[in-house]
Amino acid sequence: PRGGGRGPAGAGADAAAARPRPIPSPAVHALTWSSWGRAFPFDPIEDFAMPDPRTAEPFGPVISVYTRSQAIEDGVLVDVSETAREAGFKIPVALSRSVWDRLVALPEGYQGFQSESGRLWDVLWMARHYALRSSNSDRVRMCVLVRDIRKDLRDSNRPPRRHFPIVAIGAGDDGAAVITVMFPEDD
């Protein structure tokens, strides 16, 4: 033999094999978990796993709840379900306060020219028309023309103004389907 252990079969190779291998840091360990077993106090599979979507709260605990019935009580929404049923809707319908104020409500003194019930019927009829045309979406933008009445209570010769509310279907307080007619800024 050559002596001194300088070959692959010599003492030099045995010394290299006997040297301890460096232990990786925990950050490296997370990437190489399968080779190190449970050597560290955390388990990347359990500690960093995605939560179960059936039981997880994706945005954390609920801070506040404002229900549809509370919005109707507060006047933020106007329940028009009775008239809506007459117009062909089968589920509850509400208008946002801004839709009611801009498209349905009449200032005092205008009653001889138009009626709130007639304007409400027009809005609901158009909402039904647009909703039936868009059966593949939970919301649809509609166009409503409203003729302004001049301050001196005469019918204006100007063309009607166009308004573009949204008809949205969603879940009510108990999870049943409801419809809300609102402007985009009301959402």
Secondary structure as a PSIPRED ss2 file (coil, helix, strand):
# PSIPRED VFORMAT (PSIPRED V4.0)

   1 P C   1.000  0.000  0.000
   2 R C   1.000  0.000  0.000
   3 G C   1.000  0.000  0.000
   4 G C   1.000  0.000  0.000
   5 G C   1.000  0.000  0.000
   6 R C   1.000  0.000  0.000
   7 G C   1.000  0.000  0.000
   8 P C   1.000  0.000  0.000
   9 A C   1.000  0.000  0.000
  10 G C   1.000  0.000  0.000
  11 A H   0.000  1.000  0.000
  12 G H   0.000  1.000  0.000
  13 A H   0.000  1.000  0.000
  14 D H   0.000  1.000  0.000
  15 A H   0.000  1.000  0.000
  16 A H   0.000  1.000  0.000
  17 A H   0.000  1.000  0.000
  18 A H   0.000  1.000  0.000
  19 R C   1.000  0.000  0.000
  20 P C   1.000  0.000  0.000
  21 R C   1.000  0.000  0.000
  22 P C   1.000  0.000  0.000
  23 I C   1.000  0.000  0.000
  24 P C   1.000  0.000  0.000
  25 S C   1.000  0.000  0.000
  26 P H   0.000  1.000  0.000
  27 A H   0.000  1.000  0.000
  28 V H   0.000  1.000  0.000
  29 H H   0.000  1.000  0.000
  30 A H   0.000  1.000  0.000
  31 L H   0.000  1.000  0.000
  32 T C   1.000  0.000  0.000
  33 W H   0.000  1.000  0.000
  34 S H   0.000  1.000  0.000
  35 S H   0.000  1.000  0.000
  36 W H   0.000  1.000  0.000
  37 G C   1.000  0.000  0.000
  38 R C   1.000  0.000  0.000
  39 A C   1.000  0.000  0.000
  40 F C   1.000  0.000  0.000
  41 P C   1.000  0.000  0.000
  42 F C   1.000  0.000  0.000
  43 D C   1.000  0.000  0.000
  44 P H   0.000  1.000  0.000
  45 I H   0.000  1.000  0.000
  46 E H   0.000  1.000  0.000
  47 D H   0.000  1.000  0.000
  48 F C   1.000  0.000  0.000
  49 A C   1.000  0.000  0.000
  50 M C   1.000  0.000  0.000
  51 P C   1.000  0.000  0.000
  52 D C   1.000  0.000  0.000
  53 P C   1.000  0.000  0.000
  54 R C   1.000  0.000  0.000
  55 T C   1.000  0.000  0.000
  56 A C   1.000  0.000  0.000
  57 E C   1.000  0.000  0.000
  58 P C   1.000  0.000  0.000
  59 F C   1.000  0.000  0.000
  60 G C   1.000  0.000  0.000
  61 P C   1.000  0.000  0.000
  62 V C   1.000  0.000  0.000
  63 I C   1.000  0.000  0.000
  64 S C   1.000  0.000  0.000
  65 V C   1.000  0.000  0.000
  66 Y C   1.000  0.000  0.000
  67 T C   1.000  0.000  0.000
  68 R H   0.000  1.000  0.000
  69 S H   0.000  1.000  0.000
  70 Q H   0.000  1.000  0.000
  71 A H   0.000  1.000  0.000
  72 I H   0.000  1.000  0.000
  73 E H   0.000  1.000  0.000
  74 D H   0.000  1.000  0.000
  75 G C   1.000  0.000  0.000
  76 V C   1.000  0.000  0.000
  77 L E   0.000  0.000  1.000
  78 V E   0.000  0.000  1.000
  79 D E   0.000  0.000  1.000
  80 V C   1.000  0.000  0.000
  81 S H   0.000  1.000  0.000
  82 E H   0.000  1.000  0.000
  83 T H   0.000  1.000  0.000
  84 A H   0.000  1.000  0.000
  85 R H   0.000  1.000  0.000
  86 E H   0.000  1.000  0.000
  87 A C   1.000  0.000  0.000
  88 G C   1.000  0.000  0.000
  89 F C   1.000  0.000  0.000
  90 K C   1.000  0.000  0.000
  91 I C   1.000  0.000  0.000
  92 P C   1.000  0.000  0.000
  93 V E   0.000  0.000  1.000
  94 A E   0.000  0.000  1.000
  95 L E   0.000  0.000  1.000
  96 S E   0.000  0.000  1.000
  97 R H   0.000  1.000  0.000
  98 S H   0.000  1.000  0.000
  99 V H   0.000  1.000  0.000
 100 W H   0.000  1.000  0.000
 101 D H   0.000  1.000  0.000
 102 R H   0.000  1.000  0.000
 103 L H   0.000  1.000  0.000
 104 V H   0.000  1.000  0.000
 105 A C   1.000  0.000  0.000
 106 L C   1.000  0.000  0.000
 107 P C   1.000  0.000  0.000
 108 E C   1.000  0.000  0.000
 109 G C   1.000  0.000  0.000
 110 Y C   1.000  0.000  0.000
 111 Q C   1.000  0.000  0.000
 112 G C   1.000  0.000  0.000
 113 F C   1.000  0.000  0.000
 114 Q C   1.000  0.000  0.000
 115 S C   1.000  0.000  0.000
 116 E H   0.000  1.000  0.000
 117 S H   0.000  1.000  0.000
 118 G H   0.000  1.000  0.000
 119 R H   0.000  1.000  0.000
 120 L H   0.000  1.000  0.000
 121 W H   0.000  1.000  0.000
 122 D H   0.000  1.000  0.000
 123 V H   0.000  1.000  0.000
 124 L H   0.000  1.000  0.000
 125 W H   0.000  1.000  0.000
 126 M H   0.000  1.000  0.000
 127 A H   0.000  1.000  0.000
 128 R H   0.000  1.000  0.000
 129 H H   0.000  1.000  0.000
 130 Y H   0.000  1.000  0.000
 131 A H   0.000  1.000  0.000
 132 L H   0.000  1.000  0.000
 133 R H   0.000  1.000  0.000
 134 S C   1.000  0.000  0.000
 135 S C   1.000  0.000  0.000
 136 N C   1.000  0.000  0.000
 137 S C   1.000  0.000  0.000
 138 D C   1.000  0.000  0.000
 139 R E   0.000  0.000  1.000
 140 V E   0.000  0.000  1.000
 141 R E   0.000  0.000  1.000
 142 M C   1.000  0.000  0.000
 143 C C   1.000  0.000  0.000
 144 V E   0.000  0.000  1.000
 145 L E   0.000  0.000  1.000
 146 V E   0.000  0.000  1.000
 147 R C   1.000  0.000  0.000
 148 D C   1.000  0.000  0.000
 149 I E   0.000  0.000  1.000
 150 R C   1.000  0.000  0.000
 151 K C   1.000  0.000  0.000
 152 D C   1.000  0.000  0.000
 153 L C   1.000  0.000  0.000
 154 R C   1.000  0.000  0.000
 155 D E   0.000  0.000  1.000
 156 S C   1.000  0.000  0.000
 157 N C   1.000  0.000  0.000
 158 R C   1.000  0.000  0.000
 159 P C   1.000  0.000  0.000
 160 P C   1.000  0.000  0.000
 161 R E   0.000  0.000  1.000
 162 R E   0.000  0.000  1.000
 163 H E   0.000  0.000  1.000
 164 F C   1.000  0.000  0.000
 165 P C   1.000  0.000  0.000
 166 I E   0.000  0.000  1.000
 167 V E   0.000  0.000  1.000
 168 A E   0.000  0.000  1.000
 169 I E   0.000  0.000  1.000
 170 G E   0.000  0.000  1.000
 171 A E   0.000  0.000  1.000
 172 G C   1.000  0.000  0.000
 173 D C   1.000  0.000  0.000
 174 D C   1.000  0.000  0.000
 175 G C   1.000  0.000  0.000
 176 A C   1.000  0.000  0.000
 177 A E   0.000  0.000  1.000
 178 V E   0.000  0.000  1.000
 179 I E   0.000  0.000  1.000
 180 T E   0.000  0.000  1.000
 181 V E   0.000  0.000  1.000
 182 M E   0.000  0.000  1.000
 183 F C   1.000  0.000  0.000
 184 P H   0.000  1.000  0.000
 185 E H   0.000  1.000  0.000
 186 D H   0.000  1.000  0.000
 187 D C   1.000  0.000  0.000
